[in-house]
Amino acid sequence: MKTALTDRFGLSHPIIQAPMAGTSTPALAAAVSNAGALGSISIGSVDAVQAGYQIRALKALTSRPVNVNVFCHAPEPRDEARDHAWIEALRPLFTRFHAVPPASLSDIYASFIGDDAKLAVLLEERPAAVSFHFGLPQAEQITALKAAGITLIATATTPAEAHAAEAAGIDMVVAQGVEAGGHRGVFDPADDPRFATLPLTRLLARQLSIPVIAAGGIMDGAGIAAALALGASGAQLGTAFVSTLESAANDAYRAALAGPRAFRTEVSAVISGRPARGLANDFMRKAPEAALTAYPRAYDIGKALNTAASAHGDDGYAAQWAGQAAPLSRTLPAADLVAALAEELDDALNHLSRLK
Ligand SMILES: Cc1cc2nc3c(=O)[nH]c(=O)nc-3n(C[C@H](O)[C@H](O)[C@H](O)COP(=O)(O)O)c2cc1C
């Protein structure tokens, strides 16, 4: 299989294992890269020191190309009154678990924009690829990373975001449809037309001159074949890798993916302050979204509420991110999943050619 993605990184399969902050691990990414696809970790939720540890842990497990992901959200000015309103809105849910909400909220995840320490770590460690979620980095960050020989990948949820990425000098775009598990990479959540994977991938493949990677609702080789048929150079799969043995997903998350709850996912912003698709739960149903404060301060209290609920054996407030095709999840080692995806992709392409 030869595509712009496999060519660029010397891969055997046109597959990226999605970076998943808190869920992907160096062991997962290494297993995927060693199996001939592109493994990823996200350093979006950790500081520069932790980022360095994680990248070095990954490099110790594989000498194959890897992708390291950062968050480029536009920092929102702190608004104490808005934070306070959200704390009070969630207080009754904390009370239910005999807990009190935090008195104030923190920006728990710093944006990569302006983060010189994280840029220095990436320039030092030089992963084959760096990918961006929620927006684009600064022009000087792009220049520095490219000068270090790093391939740059950005998530786009609309043609406008994809064109902005191409114009900024990004090398590849991930076309993330609304079916996708996890946070939507939308640059401005107030302006989200919610393109689905199929139309978005097709539009970008037609309009861009850089490679497009399809993401959202792809769980098997047939889905990857569909992405290639649309003109994509590969597919990025997140949910499919959550249930692999090497992910950091806990038992409750794994059990939910394997059971009937996997059939109902929803995009909601209440857990973190930004729209994200996950298994539908009490947090999404009961939190009064109108009072929601900004990402990532909302995520600070969202995590505290989950901790309080979990202490009482209730996992209805956990961030169990998952895409719409979550019922197709399988539990197996990541290398076996990559091998299965490659075989299914072959089968799907043969099936299509027999239809002629
Ligand atoms: C548990 C989970 C965590 C995610 N975290 C990130 C992240 O940290 N950075 C990122 O760029 N994308 C993240 N995503 C989104 C993926 O990059 C990708 O767009 C999505 O998984 C594709 O849809 P699928 O889950 O249906 O395969 C996450 C997805 C999941 C399921």
The ligand as an SDF file (V2000), in Angstrom:
LIG
                    3D

 31 33  0  0  0  0  0  0  0  0999 V2000
  -10.2970    9.0020   24.0730 C   0  0  0  0  0  0  0  0  0  0  0  0
   -9.9790    9.9930   23.0000 C   0  0  0  0  0  0  0  0  0  0  0  0
   -9.1070   11.0350   23.2800 C   0  0  0  0  0  0  0  0  0  0  0  0
   -8.7470   11.9360   22.2690 C   0  0  0  0  0  0  0  0  0  0  0  0
   -7.8130   12.9010   22.5490 N   0  0  0  0  0  0  0  0  0  0  0  0
   -7.2890   13.6220   21.5040 C   0  0  0  0  0  0  0  0  0  0  0  0
   -6.1480   14.4320   21.7200 C   0  0  0  0  0  0  0  0  0  0  0  0
   -5.5940   14.5160   22.8290 O   0  0  0  0  0  0  0  0  0  0  0  0
   -5.6480   15.1090   20.6660 N   0  0  0  0  0  0  0  0  0  0  0  0
   -6.2030   15.0030   19.3960 C   0  0  0  0  0  0  0  0  0  0  0  0
   -5.6890   15.6170   18.4570 O   0  0  0  0  0  0  0  0  0  0  0  0
   -7.2940   14.2500   19.1860 N   0  0  0  0  0  0  0  0  0  0  0  0
   -7.8420   13.5460   20.2040 C   0  0  0  0  0  0  0  0  0  0  0  0
   -8.9180   12.7340   19.9710 N   0  0  0  0  0  0  0  0  0  0  0  0
   -9.5940   12.7470   18.6450 C   0  0  0  0  0  0  0  0  0  0  0  0
   -8.8540   11.8560   17.6420 C   0  0  0  0  0  0  0  0  0  0  0  0
   -7.7000   12.5080   17.1810 O   0  0  0  0  0  0  0  0  0  0  0  0
   -9.7080   11.5210   16.3980 C   0  0  0  0  0  0  0  0  0  0  0  0
  -10.1220   12.7030   15.7620 O   0  0  0  0  0  0  0  0  0  0  0  0
  -10.9190   10.6660   16.7080 C   0  0  0  0  0  0  0  0  0  0  0  0
  -10.6130    9.6670   17.6430 O   0  0  0  0  0  0  0  0  0  0  0  0
  -11.4310   10.0050   15.4380 C   0  0  0  0  0  0  0  0  0  0  0  0
  -12.6860    9.4290   15.6360 O   0  0  0  0  0  0  0  0  0  0  0  0
  -12.9040    7.9160   16.1870 P   0  0  0  0  0  0  0  0  0  0  0  0
  -12.7130    8.0290   17.6500 O   0  0  0  0  0  0  0  0  0  0  0  0
  -14.3010    7.6190   15.8050 O   0  0  0  0  0  0  0  0  0  0  0  0
  -11.8670    7.0640   15.5330 O   0  0  0  0  0  0  0  0  0  0  0  0
   -9.3230   11.8270   20.9720 C   0  0  0  0  0  0  0  0  0  0  0  0
  -10.2200   10.7840   20.7140 C   0  0  0  0  0  0  0  0  0  0  0  0
  -10.5500    9.8730   21.7030 C   0  0  0  0  0  0  0  0  0  0  0  0
  -11.5110    8.7490   21.3730 C   0  0  0  0  0  0  0  0  0  0  0  0
  1  2  1  0
  2  3  1  0
  2 30  2  0
  3  4  2  0
  4  5  1  0
  4 28  1  0
  5  6  2  0
  6  7  1  0
  6 13  1  0
  7  8  2  0
  7  9  1  0
  9 10  1  0
 10 11  2  0
 10 12  1  0
 12 13  2  0
 13 14  1  0
 14 15  1  0
 14 28  1  0
 15 16  1  0
 16 17  1  0
 16 18  1  0
 18 19  1  0
 18 20  1  0
 20 21  1  0
 20 22  1  0
 22 23  1  0
 23 24  1  0
 24 25  2  0
 24 26  1  0
 24 27  1  0
 28 29  2  0
 29 30  1  0
 30 31  1  0
M  END
$$$$
